[in-house]
């Protein structure tokens, strides 16, 4: 079997517990992701299963577009493990290790019935999220997913490096909420739901 030429570089994220491992090609299609928060969830992902079983410090594996974000145990320092993890990911990808079946980002979100009068607002919110917010959040190794809009309150789910990040509340309020309020005066607040 011919190996796939793979390069992986490391990027820090705002969350000190996560690190982003970026490949030189797409791992899953745009708007698809995997978020494995426990080894038992990795049964259909050879890559995630290998990361959990090889490194006991791995607490979460998140895959989106061309990167894998790993969340580490607090008792481990990145400087001790990041190069070994990068080399492992690079070798696994080069050998064709599968990520698993891709999940559309909204597939596991609860079905929220939007009132007819709010459908246009929801479309505008999603347009702003897709164009301005998602790319910035992905750059930090995370993902944001629209959940619902009711009575001026937008609810979103943060995952990847955003989940549990100390600065995610600041990002949510001073970044995401401020942008949505400026663009859409009907928006009164943005709240993050626990996954």
N, C-alpha and C positions, 0 to 999 in steps of 0.2 A: 504494500500500500504506500503510495506516494504521500510524503508529509506536506502539509499546507504551510507555506512560508508565513510565519506568525511572529509579530513583534508586539510586546506588551510593555507599556510604560505605566509608572505609578503617578497618581495625582492625589494630593491631600484634599480633604473635604472640610467644611466648617465643623463637622461633627468629629471630635477627637477620637471617638471609638470606631470610626469607619475610614476606609481607604478605598480609592477607586483604582481599578486595574483596567487600563484602556487598551483594546486590541486595534490592530491596523485594518480591521474590516468589521462589518456588521455581524453581530452574534444573533440578534433577533430582529424582525422587521420593526420599522418605526411604529410607535403607538402600541407595541406589545411589550410585555415585561414578565419577569418571574420574581417572586418574593418568597424566599424560603426562610421562615423564622424559626424553624426547628428541623432537625435531621429527619424526623418522620415524614415531613412534607416532601422530601427529596427523592422519593421512591421512583418517580418517572423522569428524573434528571440525573444522568450519570455524572455530569460535572459537579452539581451541588452535592451529591452523595459522596463523591471523592473528596471534595473540599472539607466537608464535615468529618469524614472518617480519617483523613490524613492529618488535619490540624485540629487538635482538641480546643484551641483557643477561638475557633470560628463559631460565632453565635448566630449569624444571619448571612445569607447569600442573596444578593439582589442583582438581577441581570436585566439590562435594558440597552437598546441600540447596540453600541460597540464596546460596552464596558460591563465589568463585574464589580460590584461594591461589596466588600466584606466588612462585617461588624465583628470586632474582637472582644474577647473577655477583658475586663478592666485590669486584671492582674498582669497583662502582657503589654510590652512597649512595642510600637510599630517598628522602631529601628532594629529590634531583635528578630522580627519575622517577615517584614515586607519583601525583602529580596527573595527569600525562599518561596514565599507565596507567588510572587511574580513569575519566577522561573517555573514553578509547578503549573500555573495557569497557562503560560506560554507553551510548555511542552504538551500539556493535555489538549489544548486547542490545535496545536500542530499535528498531533496524532489523530485528530478527528473526534475527540470526545464530544458527545452530544450535549447540548444545553438542556434539551427536553422539548416537549410540546409547548409552543408559545401560547400565551393567554392574552386575548385582547384586554387592554387595560380596564375596560368597564365591565368585563364579563363577570367578575366576582362581586361587583357592587350590588347592593340591594336595589330592587326595582322601585324607584320612586315615581309616583304618579304626579306629573306636573299638571297644575291647573292650566286650562286652555289659555287664560290671559297671561300666564307666566312663560309660555313656550318661547315667545320671541326674546324675552329677557334671558332665559336659559341658553338660547342659541348665541346671544351676544356675550354672555359670560364665558361660554366654552370657546368662542372665537378669541377672546382676550387671553384666556388661559393657554390656548394652543399657540398663539402667536408670540406672546411676550413672556409668559411666566414659565411654562413647561421647559423651554430651552435653557433658561437660567437655572432652574431647579435640577435639570439633568446634568448641567455642567458641574454641579456640586455633588453628583453621584446619587441623586434621589429622583423621586417622581411625585407629582401631584395629580390627584384625580378628583374631578367634580363629583359631588354626591347629590346635593339638592339645593333648591332655592325656595324659601318660604318667607313671606312677610318681610322682605328686604334682607334676610340673612342667607348668606351663601355658606354651604358646608362642603368641606373638602377633606380628602384623606391624603396624608403624607406618608410616603414609604421610602425604602432605601435609606440613604444617609440622613434624610430628613426626620425619619422616625426616631424619636428620642434625642434629637440634636438639641443642645442647650440654646442655640440661637434660632431655632425654628419658630418660636413664638414671636421674636422680634421680626424675623422675615415675614411671618404671616401678617402681623399687624402693620408694621411700617412699610412693608413692600407690597405684598399681595393685596391687602385690604385697601391701602392708600391708592393703588393703581385702579382697582375696580371702582372705588368710590369716585375717583376723578373722572373716569370714563363713563360710569353709569351712576348718576346721582340717586337712583332708586335703591342702590346697595347701601345698607346701613351697617353691616358687620360681616366679617368672615370668620368662621370657626373651623377648627380642625377636629375631626372625629378620630377616636382610637380605632386602629385596624382590628 
